[in-house]
Amino acid sequence: MYDESSFLIVGILFTLILVAIEIGNLFGKRYHKKTGEDIKSQTNAIMGGVFGLLALLLGFTFSIALNRFDSRTEAQIEEANAIGTALLRTALLPEPYHIEGHQLLQQYVDVRLELINVDLTKVAERRRLLRKTEKIQDAIWATATAAVEIDPRPVTTGMFITALNKMIDAQEKRNTIQEQHVPEPIFLLLFMVFIVAGALMGYAKGLSKNRSRIPTTIFIVLITLVVFIIIDLDRPKRAIIKVSQASMLDLKNE
């Protein structure tokens, strides 16, 4: 499901709910004369329970997606801070390594920004950029090693190596968090409950022979909008809501 467009998913969901309402309405009309008031009350009670379950699942799924989004934002800030610290500590390296280290770190920022803007579905492109990231990391580490041979003091080159380790750890953490999403079975369960709720709503309308299309349509639109926001939060590079890269972009000026 992650490979599909968010607009396509909510469009299909919207259509399926409409179809479910129409089918439920047809069944409701068929059994209208055979159904007493007690059955109608029971149907309304069941429908209320299904809508309660729907609200619970919506809140649960939204909470997961929002937490994932917040984690990505925090990981981005953490990585930017780690790179910024490493950039500042290049000044502690002996010549000519402080200039070389600073240039390599700026190249590293460029590659990280390029990778961040590549969607997770473009596996080949991401692998290429990850390999490029590792090569620059190796080059920075080689620079740090060479600097240690000239100046082995822990308060100079040692501090740079510490910052470099934190930078690499932050990069690995961010890569891991980027691939964490709302489990697909949760979305499938949510969509199933939506469709069942639509069918029950249509059935109840058919039993009462009292149909109001405008409130029903507004209700479905609102549901699909909420689902779209949840999916959008779960895909921070592909639609409207995106993780800000301001702190990473600021490193270009350091």
C-alpha positions, 0 to 999 in steps of 0.5 A, spaced: 500 500 500 505 504 501 507 504 494 500 507 491 498 514 491 495 517 497 490 520 493 488 514 489 487 510 496 482 515 499 479 515 492 478 508 492 475 508 499 470 514 498 468 510 492 467 503 496 463 507 502 458 510 497 457 503 494 457 500 501 451 505 502 447 504 496 448 496 497 446 497 504 440 502 502 437 496 497 437 491 502 434 496 507 428 497 502 427 490 501 426 488 508 423 495 510 416 492 510 418 485 514 422 489 519 419 492 526 421 497 530 425 493 535 429 491 529 430 498 527 432 500 534 437 494 534 440 496 527 441 503 530 444 500 536 449 496 532 451 502 528 452 506 534 457 501 536 460 500 529 461 508 529 464 508 536 469 502 534 471 506 528 472 513 532 477 508 536 481 506 530 481 512 527 484 515 534 489 510 534 491 510 527 492 517 527 496 517 534 501 512 531 502 516 524 503 523 528 508 519 533 512 517 527 512 524 524 514 527 530 520 521 531 522 523 524 522 531 525 526 529 532 531 525 528 532 530 523 534 535 528 538 530 532 542 529 525 543 536 523 545 538 530 550 532 530 553 534 523 553 542 526 557 540 532 562 536 527 563 542 522 565 546 528 570 541 531 573 541 524 577 547 527 580 543 532 584 539 527 591 541 525 592 543 518 591 541 513 586 537 515 581 542 518 580 545 511 579 538 508 574 535 514 570 541 513 569 541 505 568 533 506 562 535 511 559 540 507 559 534 501 556 530 506 550 535 508 549 535 500 548 528 499 544 527 506 539 533 503 539 529 496 537 523 500 532 526 504 528 528 498 528 521 495 522 517 496 523 511 499 519 507 494 525 509 489 530 503 492 535 504 487 536 511 487 536 511 495 542 505 495 546 509 490 546 515 495 547 511 501 553 508 498 555 515 496 554 517 504 558 511 506 564 513 502 564 520 504 564 518 511 570 513 510 573 519 507 572 523 513 574 518 518 580 517 514 582 525 515 580 524 522 585 518 523 591 522 519 589 528 524 590 524 530 597 521 528 599 529 528 595 531 534 593 525 538 590 530 544 583 528 546 581 535 547 582 537 540 582 531 535 579 526 540 573 531 540 572 531 533 572 524 533 567 524 538 562 528 534 564 524 528 561 518 531 555 521 534 554 524 527 554 517 524 549 514 529 544 520 528 544 518 521 543 511 522 538 512 527 534 517 522 535 512 516 531 507 521 526 511 523 524 513 516 522 506 514 517 506 520 510 506 518 503 505 520 503 497 519 499 496 513 494 491 517 491 497 521 490 501 515 486 495 512 482 494 518 480 501 518 478 501 511 474 495 512 470 498 518 469 504 514 466 500 509 461 496 514 459 502 517 457 505 510 453 499 509 450 499 516 448 506 515 445 505 508 441 499 511 438 503 516 436 509 511 433 504 507 429 501 513 427 508 515 425 510 508 428 517 510 434 518 506 438 525 506 444 525 501 447 531 503 449 529 510 451 522 508 456 525 503 459 530 508 460 525 513 464 521 507 468 526 505 470 528 512 472 521 513 476 520 507 479 527 509 481 524 516 484 518 512 488 522 507 491 526 513 493 520 516 496 517 510 500 523 509 503 524 516 505 516 514 509 519 508 512 525 509 515 526 502 510 524 498 504 529 499 502 535 503 505 534 510 513 534 510 518 534 515 522 541 515 529 541 513 530 548 515 536 545 520 539 541 515 539 547 510 542 552 515 548 547 515 550 549 508 552 556 511 557 554 516 
